[in-house]
């Protein structure tokens, strides 16, 4: 895969109008988009389907977690939408139900290990007994055993996760910040080139592109940096 196939632009904007403007501005430079809660609840599901029909790849970031039947039913319908990637929290039962529901499709299921906005104190406050690194590795192993297509983790854990999941599973990394960018609410971040060198296969970038004065120039700069690591 080249950089264009690995860069996922997060359409983390409040309205369809803003999302449409970003997609139009970025044009053919960007192939892959992430659509999450914010845009989904503003009509983003229909927009996701339209983008997929136009040849774009869509990472639907829904972080599903529910009883097995509910997860499976949701995944079955998402398969019909033509999405490329879908997230769910990396709980073994949920992952197994999703894998069974997506069997025979091209949908890449991703297990979310530990959110990149969380550090050890956040996990302790949430009642977990593991530090972020340990919990990420435990969930990566569970994702592998469940037959998932990949995991979502911080680039700080990419190298260790790659040793567990092997060369074929996707490792999708949010919290990517080009040199000099603000971290925002992310606590575990890395530059694009360093993340790829560490073992990430796909990088999710939102604010450094969609909030840039010139999104197209920002995207091209990140793609160029990624190419240096490939």
C-alpha positions, 0 to 999 in steps of 0.5 A: 500500500502507498501513503494514499491507501494508508492515510485516513482523514477524520471528518470530525466536523459538525455538519454535512456541509462542512464534510462535503466541503472538505471532501471536495477540497481534498479531491483525489488526493485522499481516498480514505475517510473516517466518519464517527459519532459527530457526523453520523448524528448529522446525517453522516450514514447516508453521506458515508454510503454516497462516498463509498459509491463514489469510490472512496473507502470509509472507516465507520468509527462506531465503537460497537459494544452490546450483547452478541445478537445486537452487535451481529445484527448491526454488523450485518447491516453495515456490511450491506452499506459498503463500508471498508472498516468498522470499529468495535470495542475489543471485548472477546464476545463482541468481537466473535459475534462481529466476525461471524456476522461479517464472514465472507465480506470485505469489511475489516473489523477493528478492535479498539484497544485503549483510547488514545485520550486515556492514560494510566490514571484514566484507566484506574479511574475507570476500574481497570487493573492494567496500565495502558500498554498491558491492556492494549497488548491483552486486547490485541491478542484477543482480537487476533484470537477472535479473527478480527481484521485489525486493531486500533491503538496508539502508535506508542504500542504499534511495535509491540502489537505488531509482534503479537498480531503478525504482519497481516492484521491492520494496525490503525493509529489515531493521535497522529500529529505532524511535528509542531501540531497541537496535541488537543485532547490526545495524550499518546501521540506520534508523527506520521513517519514514526508511526509507520516505522513503529508498525502502524498500517493506517493513520487517522488524521483529523484536526491537522487536516480539517482545521488547517488553513489549507487542508489540501496542502496539509494533507499533501504534507502528511502524505509526503512525510508518510512516503519517506517511511515506506 
